[in-house]
Amino acid sequence: MNHPKGPNLVAWIGRTDLNAVTRPDEVGLGPIGQAVDAREFERVDLLSNYSAEEGSTYLAWLRRRTQAHVHMHPVELTSPTAWAEIYEAAAKVVDPLFRRPGAHLVFHLSPGTPAMAAVWVILGKTRYPAELIESSRQHGVKTASIPFEISAELVPDLMRRRDAALQRQSAAPPPAVPEFAAIIHRSEVMARVVARARLVATRSIPVLLEGETGTGKELLARAVHAASPRRVHPFVPVNCGAIPSELVESTLFGHARGSFTGAVADHKGVFEAAHGGTLFLDELGELPLAAQVKLLRTLQEAEVTRIGETAARKVDVRVIAATHRDLLGEVAAGRFREDLFFRLAVAVLRLPPLRDRKGDLGLLIDHLLGQVQHDLADQPGFTARRLTPAARELLLQHSWPGNIRELSNTLLRAALWSDDPVGADAIREALIPAARGQPDAVLGRPLGDGFSLAAVLDEVERHYLSRALAESGNNKTRAARLLGLSNYQTLGNHLARLGM
């Protein structure tokens, strides 16, 4: 395989470049001509949304001015400022170039529209680390010095436009349901979960929600209930892991007065309390086996028997259960009943961790910061908080092992501990290292049932990349040293591969 021996220039062809062919005395060499005249490139890749005739004429002219291998990439745009189309076209050309061993990319900002230049900044500072250059007749060709943090300001605006286009192109999504509006998302993976939840909501069948701690399982359960025919009846949440073992059956099924020490009055359990509505059993995997047996009978017979009584009481309850555990693994280990699992796992929805929800993090940062400010608005002396670009970039780089709950608490701490605007130092102080997961959580995962070694390794890599960037203050050279990498370009390659 031939490795690149020099830089690879990538640029959009602009009108000034085309005019350089026919009116050189008036416009000079044009931005691209200036670049190849001032510097040596191994390869030049040009994107053109002009006619094939204009593109081929310019290609022939440029090839006479450089020894680099020049390649043309025709692109159809509905508008020279169509952000999503520009982004997708540029990424399509750059991705294979970036993956070539030893690639050294140079993006030219001067040719084309401002939207094209902005996309080069975003790509060069995020997915595909590259040198950015600009040129003019007065000042020649020079490297453009643009702070890394600017991507935090540009990416959300671009992605909003891009995702709106994707939504318009998607085929017949389920009709919008206001009950799901609180689930902030635009990622495809989360959109699929919400779409399935909407379909399940109208059917009175058990639902099992799986996902890591902090992924929003109760929020989704409440949305399913609110969109169901049972919405006028109670939604009763119960954290099975927080019930003392001696009170599990009493909590679930109720008890009669005098049935045990301390039972001073009749007490109805959560099944009776949720009659007609929805019972949300959070952390279902924490239930002891004895309670699982009785729970299974309750689900099968649609009735409960209080402790100390013999007569059963009919209950009409829809059960939504949630767990962060691998229940099939628990079944194999003998800690969870197989028959109960299959009774509950009728509609199974898996909530993805935040690190897998591409495009959602920026939206959630804005939403949760607004929520924090609303909650603190009546506190003495509190004023609105904004994030600096550097602070936002640090939040975007973090792997969030605690998911949305960790993000929300981090923003709350940062808002409490700092003045406006909230800077990167305040975010670093608000991040809690102890919440970043423990090695046993990685090494002790059960095999099979969707286990992916590649996904685990990516998770570990994201964790340490985020830590190094946070501890180095986003200094890539220092971060590379912290990680034992040879240089910052190697670090950039790791970040780009993971989409960080």
Secondary structure as UniProt FT lines:
FT   STRAND          8..12
FT   HELIX           15..22
FT   HELIX           24..27
FT   TURN            28..29
FT   HELIX           30..38
FT   STRAND          43..48
FT   HELIX           52..63
FT   TURN            64..65
FT   STRAND          69..74
FT   TURN            80..81
FT   HELIX           83..98
FT   TURN            101..102
FT   STRAND          105..108
FT   HELIX           114..125
FT   TURN            126..127
FT   STRAND          131..136
FT   TURN            137..139
FT   STRAND          140..143
FT   TURN            148..149
FT   HELIX           150..169
FT   HELIX           178..180
FT   TURN            181..182
FT   HELIX           188..201
FT   STRAND          207..210
FT   TURN            213..214
FT   HELIX           217..226
FT   TURN            229..232
FT   STRAND          235..239
FT   HELIX           240..242
FT   HELIX           245..247
FT   HELIX           248..253
FT   TURN            257..258
FT   TURN            261..262
FT   HELIX           270..273
FT   TURN            274..276
FT   STRAND          278..282
FT   HELIX           284..286
FT   HELIX           289..301
FT   STRAND          303..304
FT   STRAND          313..314
FT   STRAND          318..323
FT   HELIX           327..332
FT   TURN            333..334
FT   HELIX           338..344
FT   TURN            345..346
FT   STRAND          347..350
FT   HELIX           354..356
FT   TURN            358..359
FT   HELIX           360..376
FT   TURN            377..378
FT   TURN            380..381
FT   HELIX           389..397
FT   TURN            401..402
FT   HELIX           403..417
FT   HELIX           424..430
FT   HELIX           433..435
FT   HELIX           439..443
FT   TURN            449..450
FT   HELIX           453..471
FT   TURN            472..474
FT   HELIX           476..483
FT   HELIX           488..497
FT   TURN            498..499
//
